[in-house]
Amino acid sequence: MGIEFDEAAAARLVACATEAALALRGSALPRRGAAEAALRDFAGGYARCFEAARVIESGDRVRLAAALDDLADQVRIARHQADQERRRLADHAAWRARTAPREHALVGVGAVWEPVLDVSAAVFDPEPSDAPVRPTPVSAAFRPRRRARIAGHSGGRSSADPEHLRRFTATTRALDGAMEQDLVRVRNAWSGFTSRCGWVPIDVATLPLGFGELLAENEEDAGWAERIADAFAAAGGGTLADAVLDAAGSSTLPHAVERLLDPSLTPAQVAERWRALGFTADDLRALPLTTQIRVAALDGIPAASRDVVSRAVLAAALRDPGRLYRVFGLAYTYGAVSLEDFTEQVQALAAGLRQADQLAPDLDTPSDTVAQLVGFGVANGAPVAAISVGNLNTATNLTVNVPGATTTLDSSGQKVRAASALLRAAARKSGTDSFAVVSWFGYRAPAFAEVPAQQRAAAGGATLASFLDGIHDSRGTTPRSLSVLGHSYGSTTAAEALEQVRYPVDTFVTYGSVGFTEATKPEHLRARHVFATEGEADHTAIWGRIGRTDPRDVPGVQVFSSEAAAGTLAVTGHDMFPERDGQVGYLSPDATAQQNIASIIATGAPR
């Protein structure tokens, strides 16, 4: 008899907690520098209020890092205790197996020799302990402190340089964006641990909620500083009465909207609070831009609503890319894309979305003839987005395609055309389903030099897991089928995601994969079926697999062909969807691989 303790889930929680704690400590220097810069030319009651909030934030961040380290240590102890209990159970079972023949022998030798044999067994083969190892309860405790955001007295006046405050806001929002990815990973890992390690009792579980509350406090500070900066800019500099700043610094959003934007929420909780709001498209278009940016990043709201707000943010970026570059915090993020690159990628995304809008009306019934922009924001210093061809809210058969290394929004049009062709091919194999295919650019794909590392996959995997869960939570009905496709490094990212999702997917397809880590096993992937393919002419994928496992070599993975067949062609390289003459990619309409993948999406098996 075993115990309910998933070693992989425990190991993931240890790794996520440790990495999050390290990142929290690493953010101390840029946060302090941003705060010190903001305090230059900042005087009066609001300067004191700002400084007090910084002290509280710094202290809470240190406490959270310590709590995460403590959680990791507790789980390490639990892993050791689980190993001890498994060994004890195995030893006791083996002893009982040895004891049974001896007890049978006693019947033959009679009662005279029974004491002698009992003593001999006790000396040479004593019974292992039958006292079970009691696991130490795990306590994950953390709650942040509230911060005052009014000067607290009347009659005073304050002065500030609005540009310094805006730089502080952009810097901290960029850092908090990275923290939010760590929160998603820790929250997913905690959920996996508590659901798969029931042998370990949980005493306190406030840390995931408290982590989100710290981010919410940080965002409120950023918004507060931004509104104060706007007030000083509108006044043309000089000093302002603290009473005026009390009004200007207050958020005008309803309490219900603030609750919706709580970064600690799961997609299911977002969906529940969203339904209670009853927002219309006009309501979304009337939201302030900074709020629209936050709503566009929410997993769990309906795709149609996310499309409205994401298009609004994209329109703002097209009108004034420099402003959005600063609002997103990219101007103050180390390693971020340049303003020129940001502008080009925004324009390419808009062009790709226009192509999706043009392709959608030609979709065959019963698929809805719409295209949707289901997210637009930034991750790790680069713009990210997702475009669906077909209605993600209502389609019965959904596919999410994750691209590989070096992918940016510059290739939005190409990926949309690939998605449209794949959707049509799948629809021809099923006359009853309605389809939607998402081109997911939701993570900063690695440069070639970064492919051997796992960091981009880990960050992207947490975000993708949330996106996939959000599809389920945002819909009124469960899709009949949900498939995840991963090209090249995208398969590595998708594998990370499928270890964290709450809802299993039906199929996971890798093509031209750069491989799974040694820790990735089929039983850890929350996918009912896993498929893999790679063309003989693909000489690129193998170089990315240094230190990783080819998914085709993993037991339980079903391998299908990308070579020439009757009426279809072999892939000619590593590309997903090349459009040069003579080139055939994995998702090219005339490729064997594309036809097999379309059949898997539609029927659950290659053609």
C-alpha positions as CSV (number, residue, x, y, z in Angstrom):
1,M,0.0,0.0,0.0
2,G,1.5,3.3,-1.1
3,I,1.1,6.9,0.0
4,E,-0.3,9.9,-1.9
5,F,2.8,11.8,-2.7
6,D,3.8,12.9,-6.2
7,E,7.6,13.4,-6.2
8,A,7.5,15.4,-9.4
9,A,4.9,17.8,-8.0
10,A,6.9,18.3,-4.8
11,A,10.1,18.9,-6.7
12,R,8.4,21.5,-9.0
13,L,7.2,23.4,-5.9
14,V,10.7,23.4,-4.4
15,A,12.1,24.7,-7.7
16,C,9.5,27.4,-8.2
17,A,9.6,28.7,-4.7
18,T,13.4,28.8,-4.7
19,E,13.5,30.6,-8.0
20,A,10.8,33.1,-7.0
21,A,12.7,33.9,-3.8
22,L,15.9,34.5,-5.7
23,A,14.1,36.8,-8.2
24,L,12.5,38.8,-5.3
25,R,15.9,39.4,-3.8
26,G,17.4,40.2,-7.2
27,S,14.8,43.0,-7.8
28,A,15.9,44.9,-4.7
29,L,18.6,47.1,-6.4
30,P,16.5,48.3,-9.3
31,R,13.5,49.0,-7.0
32,R,15.6,51.0,-4.6
33,G,17.2,53.0,-7.5
34,A,13.8,53.8,-9.0
35,A,12.5,54.9,-5.6
36,E,15.5,57.1,-4.9
37,A,15.2,58.7,-8.4
38,A,11.5,59.4,-7.8
39,L,12.2,61.1,-4.4
40,R,14.5,63.7,-6.2
41,D,12.5,67.0,-6.3
42,F,9.7,65.2,-4.4
43,A,8.8,67.1,-1.2
44,G,6.0,67.5,1.3
45,G,3.5,65.2,2.9
46,Y,3.2,63.1,-0.3
47,A,6.9,62.5,-0.5
48,R,6.8,61.2,3.1
49,C,3.9,59.0,2.3
50,F,5.7,57.7,-0.8
51,E,8.8,56.9,1.2
52,A,6.8,55.1,3.9
53,A,5.2,52.9,1.3
54,R,8.6,52.0,-0.1
55,V,9.8,50.9,3.3
56,I,6.8,48.7,3.8
57,E,7.1,47.2,0.3
58,S,10.8,46.4,0.8
59,G,10.1,44.8,4.1
60,D,7.2,42.7,2.8
61,R,9.3,41.6,-0.2
62,V,12.1,40.4,2.1
63,R,9.5,38.5,4.2
64,L,7.9,36.9,1.2
65,A,11.3,35.7,-0.1
66,A,12.0,34.2,3.3
67,A,8.6,32.5,3.4
68,L,9.2,31.0,-0.1
69,D,12.6,29.7,1.1
70,D,11.0,28.3,4.2
71,L,8.3,26.6,2.1
72,A,10.9,25.0,-0.1
73,D,12.8,23.7,3.0
74,Q,9.5,22.3,4.4
75,V,8.7,20.5,1.1
76,R,12.3,19.1,1.0
77,I,11.7,17.6,4.5
78,A,8.4,16.2,3.3
79,R,10.1,14.6,0.3
80,H,12.6,13.0,2.7
81,Q,9.9,11.8,5.0
82,A,7.9,10.4,2.1
83,D,11.0,8.5,1.0
84,Q,11.4,7.1,4.5
85,E,7.8,6.0,4.6
86,R,8.0,4.3,1.2
87,R,11.1,2.4,2.3
88,R,9.5,1.4,5.6
89,L,6.4,0.1,3.7
90,A,8.6,-1.7,1.2
91,D,10.7,-3.3,4.0
92,H,7.6,-4.4,6.0
93,A,6.0,-5.9,2.9
94,A,9.2,-7.8,2.1
95,W,9.4,-9.0,5.7
96,R,5.8,-10.3,5.6
97,A,6.6,-12.1,2.3
98,R,9.5,-13.8,4.1
99,T,7.5,-14.5,7.2
100,A,4.7,-16.4,5.5
101,P,6.8,-19.5,4.5
102,R,8.2,-19.7,8.1
103,E,4.7,-19.7,9.6
104,H,3.8,-22.4,7.2
105,A,6.8,-24.4,8.2
106,L,5.8,-24.2,11.9
107,V,2.7,-26.2,11.1
108,G,5.0,-29.1,9.9
109,V,7.5,-29.1,12.8
110,G,5.0,-28.9,15.6
111,A,4.7,-26.8,18.8
112,V,7.9,-28.1,20.4
113,W,10.2,-26.2,18.0
114,E,8.0,-23.1,17.7
115,P,9.7,-21.1,20.5
116,V,13.1,-21.9,19.0
117,L,12.1,-20.8,15.5
118,D,10.4,-17.7,16.9
119,V,13.6,-16.6,18.7
120,S,15.7,-17.4,15.6
121,A,13.5,-15.3,13.4
122,A,13.5,-12.4,15.9
123,V,17.3,-12.4,16.0
124,F,18.2,-12.9,12.3
125,D,15.1,-11.4,10.6
126,P,13.4,-8.9,13.0
127,E,10.2,-7.3,12.0
128,P,10.7,-3.8,10.6
129,S,8.9,-1.0,12.4
130,D,5.1,-0.9,11.8
131,A,4.9,2.7,13.1
132,P,4.2,4.9,10.1
133,V,6.3,8.0,9.5
134,R,4.2,11.0,10.3
135,P,4.8,13.8,7.9
136,T,5.5,17.3,9.3
137,P,2.7,19.6,8.4
138,V,3.6,22.2,5.8
139,S,2.9,25.9,6.6
140,A,2.9,28.5,3.7
141,A,2.2,31.7,5.5
142,F,2.5,35.3,4.2
143,R,0.3,38.4,4.1
144,P,1.5,41.9,3.1
145,R,0.8,45.0,5.1
146,R,-1.5,47.8,3.8
147,R,0.1,51.1,2.7
148,A,-1.2,54.5,3.3
149,R,-1.7,56.6,0.2
150,I,-2.9,59.9,1.5
151,A,-0.8,62.5,3.4
152,G,-3.0,62.2,6.5
153,H,-3.4,65.9,7.3
154,S,-4.9,69.0,5.8
155,G,-3.3,72.3,4.9
156,G,0.0,70.8,3.6
157,R,1.5,71.1,0.1
158,S,3.7,68.8,-1.9
159,S,5.9,69.1,-5.0
160,A,7.3,66.6,-7.4
161,D,8.8,66.1,-10.9
162,P,6.1,64.1,-12.8
163,E,8.7,62.5,-15.1
164,H,10.6,61.0,-12.2
165,L,7.3,59.5,-10.8
166,R,6.4,58.0,-14.2
167,R,9.8,56.4,-14.5
168,F,9.3,54.9,-11.1
169,T,5.9,53.6,-12.2
170,A,7.2,52.0,-15.4
171,T,10.2,50.4,-13.7
172,T,8.2,48.9,-10.9
173,R,5.5,47.7,-13.2
174,A,8.1,45.9,-15.4
175,L,9.6,44.3,-12.3
176,D,6.1,43.3,-11.0
177,G,5.4,41.8,-14.4
178,A,8.2,39.4,-13.8
179,M,7.0,38.8,-10.3
180,E,3.6,38.0,-11.6
181,Q,5.0,35.2,-13.8
182,D,6.7,33.9,-10.7
183,L,3.4,34.0,-8.9
184,V,1.7,32.0,-11.6
185,R,4.4,29.4,-11.4
186,V,4.3,29.2,-7.6
187,R,0.5,29.1,-7.6
188,N,0.4,26.3,-10.2
189,A,3.1,24.4,-8.4
190,W,1.3,24.8,-5.0
191,S,-2.0,23.7,-6.6
192,G,-0.2,20.6,-8.0
193,F,1.4,19.8,-4.7
194,T,-1.7,20.1,-2.6
195,S,-3.8,18.0,-5.1
196,R,-1.2,15.3,-5.6
197,C,0.5,15.1,-2.2
198,G,-2.4,14.5,0.1
199,W,-0.2,12.5,2.5
200,V,1.3,15.8,3.7
201,P,-1.0,17.9,6.0
202,I,-1.3,21.6,5.3
203,D,-1.5,23.9,8.3
204,V,-1.5,27.4,6.7
205,A,-1.9,28.2,3.1
206,T,-2.0,32.0,2.9
207,L,1.3,32.4,0.9
208,P,-0.2,32.2,-2.7
209,L,-2.9,34.7,-1.8
210,G,-0.5,36.9,0.1
211,F,1.9,36.9,-2.9
212,G,-0.9,38.2,-5.1
213,E,-1.9,40.8,-2.5
214,L,1.7,42.1,-2.5
215,L,1.5,42.5,-6.3
216,A,-1.9,44.2,-5.9
217,E,-0.4,46.6,-3.4
218,N,2.5,47.3,-5.8
219,E,0.1,48.0,-8.6
220,E,-1.9,50.3,-6.5
221,D,1.3,52.2,-5.6
222,A,2.2,52.4,-9.3
223,G,-1.3,53.7,-10.3
224,W,-1.2,56.1,-7.4
225,A,2.2,57.5,-8.4
226,E,1.0,57.7,-12.0
227,R,-2.1,59.7,-11.1
228,I,-0.1,62.0,-8.8
229,A,2.3,62.6,-11.8
230,D,-0.6,63.4,-14.0
231,A,-1.9,65.9,-11.5
232,F,1.5,67.7,-11.3
233,A,1.8,67.7,-15.1
234,A,-1.7,69.1,-15.5
235,A,-0.8,71.9,-13.0
236,G,2.4,72.7,-14.9
237,G,4.7,72.0,-12.0
238,G,5.0,73.9,-8.8
239,T,3.3,72.7,-5.6
240,L,-0.2,71.3,-5.1
241,A,-2.3,71.1,-1.9
242,D,-2.3,67.7,-0.3
243,A,-6.1,67.8,-0.3
244,V,-6.1,68.1,-4.1
245,L,-3.6,65.2,-4.4
246,D,-5.8,63.1,-2.0
247,A,-8.6,63.3,-4.7
248,A,-6.3,63.0,-7.7
249,G,-4.5,60.0,-6.2
250,S,-7.6,58.0,-5.5
251,S,-8.6,55.3,-8.0
252,T,-11.8,56.0,-9.7
253,L,-12.4,52.3,-10.6
254,P,-15.4,50.6,-8.9
255,H,-14.5,48.2,-6.2
256,A,-15.7,45.2,-8.3
257,V,-13.3,46.1,-11.1
258,E,-10.4,46.3,-8.6
259,R,-11.4,42.9,-7.3
260,L,-11.3,41.5,-10.9
261,L,-7.8,42.8,-11.4
262,D,-6.4,41.1,-8.3
263,P,-3.3,39.4,-9.7
264,S,-3.6,36.4,-7.3
265,L,-6.8,35.2,-8.9
266,T,-6.9,32.0,-10.8
267,P,-8.6,32.0,-14.3
268,A,-11.7,30.3,-12.7
269,Q,-12.0,33.2,-10.1
270,V,-11.5,35.8,-12.9
271,A,-14.3,34.1,-14.8
272,E,-16.6,34.2,-11.8
273,R,-16.0,37.8,-11.0
274,W,-16.2,38.8,-14.7
275,R,-19.7,37.3,-15.0
276,A,-20.8,39.2,-12.0
277,L,-19.8,42.5,-13.7
278,G,-21.9,42.1,-16.8
279,F,-19.7,44.4,-18.9
280,T,-20.7,45.2,-22.5
281,A,-18.3,46.0,-25.3
282,D,-19.1,49.7,-24.9
283,D,-18.1,49.4,-21.2
284,L,-14.8,47.9,-22.1
285,R,-14.0,50.6,-24.7
286,A,-14.7,53.3,-22.1
287,L,-12.2,51.9,-19.5
288,P,-9.0,53.9,-19.0
289,L,-6.1,52.7,-21.1
290,T,-4.1,51.5,-18.1
291,T,-7.1,49.4,-17.0
292,Q,-7.6,48.0,-20.5
293,I,-4.0,46.9,-20.5
294,R,-4.6,44.9,-17.3
295,V,-7.9,43.4,-18.6
296,A,-6.3,42.4,-21.9
297,A,-3.9,40.2,-19.8
298,L,-6.6,38.4,-17.9
299,D,-7.0,34.7,-18.5
300,G,-10.6,33.6,-17.8
301,I,-12.6,36.3,-19.5
302,P,-14.6,35.4,-22.6
303,A,-12.6,35.6,-25.9
304,A,-15.1,38.1,-27.4
305,S,-14.6,40.5,-24.5
306,R,-10.8,40.0,-24.5
307,D,-10.8,40.7,-28.2
308,V,-12.5,44.1,-27.7
309,V,-10.1,45.3,-25.0
310,S,-7.0,43.9,-26.7
311,R,-7.9,45.7,-30.0
312,A,-8.3,48.9,-28.0
313,V,-4.8,48.6,-26.5
314,L,-3.4,47.7,-30.0
315,A,-5.1,50.8,-31.5
316,A,-3.5,52.9,-28.7
317,A,-0.1,51.4,-29.5
318,L,-0.5,52.1,-33.2
319,R,-1.5,55.8,-32.5
320,D,1.4,56.4,-30.1
321,P,3.9,53.6,-29.8
322,G,6.3,55.7,-27.7
323,R,3.6,56.2,-25.0
324,L,2.7,52.5,-24.9
325,Y,6.4,51.6,-24.8
326,R,6.7,53.6,-21.6
327,V,3.4,52.5,-20.1
328,F,4.4,48.9,-20.6
329,G,7.7,49.7,-18.8
330,L,9.8,48.6,-21.7
331,A,11.8,51.9,-21.6
332,Y,13.1,51.0,-18.2
333,T,13.4,47.2,-18.6
334,Y,16.9,45.7,-19.0
335,G,17.1,43.6,-22.2
336,A,13.8,44.9,-23.6
337,V,13.2,45.3,-27.3
338,S,14.0,48.8,-28.6
339,L,11.3,51.3,-29.4
340,E,11.9,50.8,-33.1
341,D,11.5,47.0,-32.7
342,F,8.4,47.5,-30.6
343,T,6.8,49.8,-33.2
344,E,7.6,47.3,-36.0
345,Q,6.2,44.4,-34.1
346,V,3.0,46.3,-33.2
347,Q,2.5,47.2,-36.8
348,A,3.1,43.6,-37.9
349,L,0.6,42.4,-35.3
350,A,-2.0,44.8,-36.6
351,A,-1.3,43.6,-40.2
352,G,-1.6,39.9,-39.1
353,L,-4.9,40.7,-37.3
354,R,-6.2,42.3,-40.5
355,Q,-5.3,39.2,-42.4
356,A,-7.1,37.1,-39.8
357,D,-10.2,39.3,-40.2
358,Q,-10.0,38.9,-44.0
359,L,-9.6,35.1,-43.8
360,A,-12.3,34.5,-41.2
361,P,-15.4,35.2,-43.4
362,D,-14.4,32.3,-45.7
363,L,-14.5,29.7,-42.9
364,D,-16.9,26.9,-43.5
365,T,-20.0,26.3,-41.5
366,P,-20.4,25.5,-38.6
367,S,-17.3,27.4,-37.6
368,D,-18.0,31.0,-36.7
369,T,-16.6,33.5,-39.3
370,V,-14.6,35.6,-36.8
371,A,-11.1,36.3,-35.8
372,Q,-10.1,37.4,-32.2
373,L,-7.2,39.1,-30.6
374,V,-7.2,37.2,-27.3
375,G,-4.5,39.2,-25.5
376,F,-1.9,41.9,-26.2
377,G,0.8,42.9,-23.7
378,V,4.4,42.4,-22.8
379,A,6.5,39.5,-21.3
380,N,10.1,39.6,-20.4
381,G,10.7,42.8,-22.2
382,A,8.9,42.0,-25.5
383,P,5.4,42.4,-26.9
384,V,3.2,39.3,-26.8
385,A,-0.2,38.4,-28.1
386,A,-2.5,35.6,-29.3
387,I,-4.8,35.6,-32.4
388,S,-7.6,33.1,-32.9
389,V,-9.0,32.2,-36.3
390,G,-12.5,31.0,-35.4
391,N,-14.5,31.7,-32.2
392,L,-12.7,30.6,-29.1
393,N,-15.9,31.1,-27.1
394,T,-18.1,28.7,-29.0
395,A,-16.1,26.3,-31.2
396,T,-16.3,22.7,-30.2
397,N,-12.8,21.8,-31.4
398,L,-10.0,24.1,-30.3
399,T,-6.3,24.2,-31.1
400,V,-3.5,26.3,-29.6
401,N,-0.3,26.4,-31.7
402,V,2.9,27.5,-29.9
403,P,5.8,28.7,-32.2
404,G,9.5,28.1,-31.5
405,A,12.7,30.0,-31.1
406,T,13.2,33.5,-32.6
407,T,9.5,34.0,-33.2
408,T,8.2,37.5,-32.7
409,L,5.1,39.4,-33.6
410,D,6.8,40.2,-36.9
411,S,5.6,36.8,-38.1
412,S,1.9,37.3,-37.1
413,G,0.7,37.2,-40.7
414,Q,2.6,34.1,-41.5
415,K,1.3,32.2,-38.4
416,V,-2.3,33.4,-39.0
417,R,-2.1,32.0,-42.6
418,A,-0.8,28.7,-41.2
419,A,-3.6,28.6,-38.6
420,S,-6.2,29.2,-41.3
421,A,-4.9,26.5,-43.6
422,L,-4.8,24.0,-40.7
423,L,-8.3,24.9,-39.6
424,R,-9.6,24.3,-43.1
425,A,-7.8,21.0,-43.4
426,A,-9.2,19.8,-40.0
427,A,-12.7,20.9,-40.9
428,R,-12.6,18.8,-44.0
429,K,-12.1,15.8,-41.9
430,S,-15.0,16.5,-39.6
431,G,-18.4,17.7,-40.8
432,T,-19.9,18.3,-37.4
433,D,-17.3,20.2,-35.4
434,S,-16.8,24.0,-35.4
435,F,-13.1,25.0,-35.2
436,A,-10.9,27.7,-33.8
437,V,-7.1,27.7,-34.1
438,V,-5.0,30.1,-31.9
439,S,-1.6,31.3,-32.9
440,W,-0.1,31.9,-29.4
441,F,2.7,34.4,-29.2
442,G,2.3,34.7,-25.4
443,Y,5.9,34.3,-24.4
444,R,9.2,35.9,-25.4
445,A,10.7,33.1,-27.6
446,P,14.4,32.6,-27.2
447,A,17.1,33.7,-29.5
448,F,19.2,30.9,-31.1
449,A,21.9,31.2,-28.4
450,E,19.2,30.8,-25.6
451,V,17.7,27.5,-27.0
452,P,19.9,25.2,-24.8
453,A,18.6,27.0,-21.7
454,Q,15.2,26.3,-20.2
455,Q,14.3,29.8,-18.8
456,R,12.2,31.0,-21.7
457,A,10.3,27.7,-21.6
458,A,9.7,27.9,-17.9
459,A,8.4,31.5,-18.0
460,G,6.3,30.8,-21.1
461,G,5.0,27.5,-19.8
462,A,3.5,29.1,-16.7
463,T,1.8,31.8,-18.9
464,L,0.5,29.2,-21.4
465,A,-0.9,27.0,-18.6
466,S,-2.9,29.9,-17.3
467,F,-4.1,30.7,-20.9
468,L,-5.2,27.1,-21.5
469,D,-7.1,26.9,-18.1
470,G,-8.6,30.3,-18.9
471,I,-10.1,28.9,-22.2
472,H,-12.1,26.4,-20.1
473,D,-13.1,28.8,-17.4
474,S,-14.3,31.5,-19.7
475,R,-16.6,29.3,-21.7
476,G,-20.2,28.4,-21.0
477,T,-19.6,24.9,-22.4
478,T,-16.6,22.6,-22.3
479,P,-15.0,22.1,-25.8
480,R,-15.3,18.6,-27.2
481,S,-11.6,18.6,-28.0
482,L,-8.6,20.9,-27.1
483,S,-5.3,20.2,-28.8
484,V,-1.9,21.9,-28.1
485,L,0.7,22.0,-30.9
486,G,4.4,22.8,-30.2
487,H,6.9,23.6,-33.0
488,S,10.6,23.5,-32.2
489,Y,11.2,25.3,-28.8
490,G,7.4,25.8,-28.6
491,S,7.1,22.1,-27.8
492,T,9.5,22.5,-24.8
493,T,7.4,25.5,-23.6
494,A,4.2,23.6,-24.1
495,A,5.5,20.6,-22.1
496,E,6.2,22.9,-19.2
497,A,2.6,24.2,-19.4
498,L,1.1,20.8,-19.6
499,E,2.7,19.8,-16.3
500,Q,0.8,22.7,-14.6
501,V,-2.6,22.9,-16.2
502,R,-5.7,22.1,-14.1
503,Y,-7.7,20.8,-17.1
504,P,-6.0,18.1,-19.2
505,V,-5.9,18.6,-22.9
506,D,-6.9,15.9,-25.4
507,T,-3.9,15.9,-27.6
508,F,-0.4,17.3,-27.5
509,V,1.5,17.3,-30.8
510,T,5.2,18.2,-31.1
511,Y,6.7,18.8,-34.6
512,G,10.4,19.5,-35.1
513,S,10.8,19.5,-31.4
514,V,14.0,20.6,-29.6
515,G,13.1,18.1,-26.9
516,F,11.9,17.6,-23.4
517,T,13.9,17.9,-20.2
518,E,15.0,14.7,-18.5
519,A,12.4,15.5,-15.8
520,T,9.5,15.5,-18.3
521,K,7.7,12.1,-18.3
522,P,4.4,11.2,-20.1
523,E,2.7,10.7,-16.8
524,H,3.5,14.2,-15.8
525,L,1.9,15.7,-18.9
526,R,-1.8,16.4,-18.5
527,A,-2.5,15.3,-22.0
528,R,-4.6,12.2,-22.9
529,H,-2.5,11.5,-26.0
530,V,0.9,12.7,-27.1
531,F,2.1,12.7,-30.7
532,A,5.5,13.6,-32.3
533,T,7.0,14.0,-35.7
534,E,10.2,15.2,-37.3
535,G,11.2,15.3,-41.0
536,E,14.3,13.7,-42.2
537,A,15.3,17.0,-43.9
538,D,15.0,18.8,-40.6
539,H,18.6,19.2,-39.6
540,T,18.0,22.0,-37.1
541,A,15.9,20.4,-34.3
542,I,18.6,18.0,-33.3
543,W,21.0,20.9,-32.4
544,G,18.4,22.3,-30.0
545,R,18.1,18.9,-28.3
546,I,21.5,18.9,-26.7
547,G,20.8,18.0,-23.1
548,R,17.1,17.2,-23.9
549,T,15.2,14.1,-25.0
550,D,13.7,13.6,-28.4
551,P,9.9,13.2,-27.7
552,R,9.9,10.4,-30.3
553,D,12.1,8.4,-27.9
554,V,9.7,8.9,-24.9
555,P,7.7,5.8,-24.1
556,G,4.0,6.2,-24.8
557,V,4.4,9.0,-27.4
558,Q,2.8,8.1,-30.8
559,V,5.1,9.0,-33.7
560,F,3.7,9.9,-37.2
561,S,5.4,10.7,-40.5
562,S,6.4,13.9,-42.1
563,E,7.7,12.3,-45.2
564,A,6.2,12.2,-48.7
565,A,3.0,10.1,-49.1
566,A,0.3,9.7,-51.7
567,G,-0.8,13.3,-52.7
568,T,1.4,15.0,-50.0
569,L,5.0,16.2,-49.7
570,A,7.8,15.7,-47.3
571,V,9.0,18.7,-45.2
572,T,12.1,20.3,-46.6
573,G,13.5,21.8,-43.4
574,H,12.7,23.0,-40.0
575,D,10.2,25.8,-40.8
576,M,6.6,25.8,-39.7
577,F,5.1,27.6,-42.7
578,P,7.6,28.8,-45.3
579,E,6.2,30.7,-48.2
580,R,9.2,30.5,-50.6
581,D,8.8,28.5,-53.8
582,G,10.0,24.9,-53.4
583,Q,9.9,25.0,-49.6
584,V,7.5,22.8,-47.6
585,G,7.0,23.3,-43.9
586,Y,5.3,21.2,-41.2
587,L,2.0,23.2,-41.6
588,S,2.2,23.9,-45.3
589,P,-1.1,22.8,-46.9
590,D,0.5,20.3,-49.2
591,A,2.6,18.7,-46.4
592,T,2.1,15.2,-45.1
593,A,2.8,16.5,-41.6
594,Q,0.0,19.1,-41.9
595,Q,-2.5,16.5,-43.1
596,N,-1.6,14.2,-40.2
597,I,-1.8,17.0,-37.6
598,A,-5.2,18.1,-39.1
599,S,-6.4,14.5,-38.7
600,I,-5.2,14.3,-35.1
601,I,-7.1,17.5,-34.3
602,A,-10.3,16.4,-36.0
603,T,-10.3,12.7,-35.2
604,G,-7.7,12.0,-32.5
605,A,-5.4,10.0,-34.9
606,P,-3.1,10.6,-37.9
607,R,-4.7,10.0,-41.3
